[in-house]
Amino acid sequence: MKRSAHEIVQLARDQKRLTSLDYIERIFENFQEFHGDRYYADDQAIVGGVALLEDKPVTVIGIQKGKNLPENLKRNFGAPNPDGYRKALRLMKQAEKFNRPVVTFINTSGAYSGVSAEERGEGEAIAKNLFEMADLNVPIISIIIGEGGSGGALALAVADEVWMLENSIYAVLPPEGFASILWKDSSRADEAADLMKITAQELKDLDVIEQVIPETFRGEPISEEAILRRVKADLTWKLKDLAKEDPAELVQNRYERFRKF
């Protein structure tokens, strides 16, 4: 049975979904987390470090939400501060230096919009990530595993390929915000979701993303282990494929990917 966009929004926000750390710890081996942006703080909403994928070193970065209230308070409900984006960029530049591919996992309603974040340059931090990722000369794959909200998500998604879980969303703003702007009525969010074209299959049809990772088969949920095996297998194959490309060609193809929009 085909789900409505509104139903998929609810599933994308479900606290029971696998988090970025779940993917990192269950797909990769020997994950070593790195901390801090070397400027201000260690933002707990973004995790990242070095790990092995089939004995090959990779840099992995994820936006981390919690599965309960204490965890969400620690992780700022998956809303990164500028320090988190600067930490992510530090890790990506390190990956470039040591010729490691980059894999990012995205699950955020958007960057933190508090005064403190604006004072420390939230917009500049996001823009710098977009600028630097466009020219990074190592392969980048980004996977949206829940919500992919606004520039807060795009700051980790300037990639050679963007994948989405079947029950995830990717949008310039939440449906509630869309409804508030268009109709001055956030209660019409379900109607807005149907108009916005934010589900994985819709975005695949529009050629905004490259792959939809199934979460159901013939209407029945696929187990977490099966989803993790699929993601690991696809990452292993695609990173090997991207590694064959000349760095200059890799960057040019990434540029052309985003120019087509």
N, C-alpha and C positions, 0 to 999 in steps of 0.2 A: 504494500500500500504506500502510495506516494505521500510524503508529509508536506504540510504547508510550510511556507517560509517562517511563519510565526512559531510553529512547533519546533523547527530546527533551531531558531534563536534560543528557545528554552533549553533544548538539549545541549547547545554549545555552552550555555552558562551553568550547566549542572555541576555541582561541586563534586560529584562522584566521578567525573571524567579523569582520565589519566593526566597528570601534570607534566610539565617539562622535565622535572627531575625524575619522574617515573620513566619517561622515554629514555633519558640519558643513562640512568642507572641500569635499565633492563635491556637496552640495545647495545651499549658500548661496554668495553672492559677498561678497568683501571682508571676510572675517571678521577682526575685530580682537579678539585675546584680552586680557582684563583679568586682573589678578593680585591676590591678597591679600584678606584679610578686614578689614583696617584695625584688627585687634586683636592678632593674634599672628603669623600666618604665611601663606604661599601653599601651600595643599594641592594637590599635583600629581595627586591622585586625582579632583579635580573641575576641569574646564575650562569656561570661559565667556567670553562677550563679546557684541559687537554684530556683526551681519551683515545682508546684504540678501537678501530672498527676492522674486524678481520685482520688483526695484527698491524694495521696501518694507522699512524697517528693522525688525529683530526682535532680541530678546535670546535667545541660544541657550546652553544649559548642558548639560553632559554628564558622567557618571561614566566615567572613562577607565581601561580596563585596557590592559596591554601585550600585545604579540604574541610576546614572548620574555622570558627571565628578566631581563636588564638593564632592559628597559622596565617589567616588572612590579615590579621593586624600586623604580624611580623613581616609579611610580604607586601603590605600596603595594597591588598586586594588586587595584586598584579598590575598596579599602576606605577610604572617606573618614574623616578626622578631623573634629572639630567645626569646625576652621578652614575646611574645605571647605564645610560646610553654611552657615556664616556668610558665606563668599564668595558662594555661590549666592543667599542671601537679599539680600545687598547688591546684586547684579545685578538681582534681581527687583524690589526697591524702586526702583532706578534706572529699570527698564523702566516701572514704574507712573508715575513722575514725568514721563517723556517720552512716555507713551502708546504704548509698544511692546508687541506681543504677546510671549509667552514660550513657547519650545519647549524641552523637556528630553528628553535621551536617557539611558536608565537601563540600567546593566549592572553589578551588584554583588551579591555574596553577602551583603552586609550592611555596616553601618558598622564601622569598626575598633574592636575590643573591648579594646585594650590599656589598661594602667593610665594612661598619659599622656593618652589620650583621655578617660577617665573623670574624671581630675583637672581637665581643662579644660572639662568640662560637655557631654559628648556627648549625654546625654539631653535636656538643656535646649535645645541647639542644634537637635536634630531636632524637639522639641516646638514651638519658636519658628517653625520653617519651616512646620509644619502649620497653626499658628495664623494666620500671616501670609498664607500662600497661599490660605487659605479666604476671605480678604477682599480679595485683590488685584483691583483693578478693571480689569484688562486680560485678554484671552483667554490661556488656558494650555492647551497640548497636551503630554502626556507620552507618550513612546514607549519601551516596554521592548524593547531590542534583543538581550538575552541573558538574564542572570539579573536578576530583580527580587526581592531578598531583604530581607524584614523592614522595620523602620522606616528602615533605610538607604536603601531604594528609595522608600518612601512619602514621605520628606522632600522628594522632588522630584516627587511624583505626585499632589498635591492639585490636580487639573486639571479643566477643563471636559470634556475627553475623554481617556481613556487608551487607547492602541493598543498592540498587541503584534505582534512578528514571529512568524510561524508556529512557528518552532522556538525559542521563548523560554519562560521560566517566571516565575511571579509567586507568591510564597508568604511565609507568616509566618516560616518558617525552612527551611533546606535539608532534603531528605529524610533525610540522615544524622542530623541533629539530631532529627527527628521519630521515626525508628526508635530512636534512643538513649533518648528519653524514654518512648516507648510500650512498647518491647520490651527495653530495655537492650541493644540489639544493633544497632550502626550498619551491620553488613553486610547488613541487611535493607532498605537504602535503596531498592532497586528496587521492592520490595513497597510501601514507604511512598509512593513517588512515584505509584503507581497509585491509592492511597487519597486523596491530598491534594487532587486537583482543582486542579492548578497549571499546566496547559498552556493555551495561548492559546485553543484552541477550547472547552475546558471552561469557562473563565472568560467567554468570549463567551456561551455558552449560559446561564450563571448571571447574565448581565447585569452582571458586574463591570467589564468593559471594553466599549468601543464598536466596536472594529474589529480584525480579524486581517489582517495584511499577508502575503500569500502568499510563500513561499520555494520552492514547488514547483508544477508544473503537470503533471497526469496522471502523477504519480510521478517526474518529472524535475526536477532543480534549476533554478531561475530564476537567470539571471545577476545578478551584483552590480549592473551598470548598470541592468538592468530594475527591480530592487528600489528602487534610488535614484530612478529616474524616477517610480516609483509613489508613493514617500513624498513627493517634492517636489510632485507634482501634487495629492495628497490634502491636504498641508499648505496649499498655496496656496488651494485651494478652501475648506477648512474655516475658515481664518483670515479669509478674506473674509466668510464667513457669520457667524462670531462677532463680527466687527467691527460688524455691523449692530445688535447688541443694545445696549440701554441698560446702562451699567455696573452700576447697581443690580440690574437683571434678571439680568445675567450672574452676579453674586455670589450672588443668590438661587437661581438654577438650580444653581450649583455646590454650594451648601449642601444643596439637596434631593437632589442626586445622591448625596452621601455619607450623608445621613440614611437613605436607603432600605435601607442595609446593616444 
